[in-house]
Amino acid sequence: MAERLKDVYDRMRVTTKSPDRTVTVIMTGNGKVSVELDPQVRRLHTAQSLQKQLNAVARVAVTAFRQAHTQAQSRVLDQTPDTP
């Protein structure tokens, strides 16, 4: 049976980390986004340096998500149709 795009999106999950690994962004194919901060983030960063980490991880997360989205579409659309 051919895989449906919705099923692929439901399983899709992209995890990215900031350059210093204190910020993690998780994006799923069904539109959920979560941001996790290392417990030491307040000790390690000023507001300005944390903003730089957030900006960096956001750029990487969006790029990775777009790539995963494109791969999911290709995987589904390139399937051979089921024969009756």
Secondary structure as GFF3:
##gff-version 3
##sequence-region A 1 84
A	DSSP	alpha_helix	5	11	.	.	.	ID=ss1
A	DSSP	beta_strand	13	17	.	.	.	ID=ss2
A	DSSP	beta_strand	23	28	.	.	.	ID=ss3
A	DSSP	beta_strand	33	37	.	.	.	ID=ss4
A	DSSP	alpha_helix	41	44	.	.	.	ID=ss5
A	DSSP	alpha_helix	47	77	.	.	.	ID=ss6
###
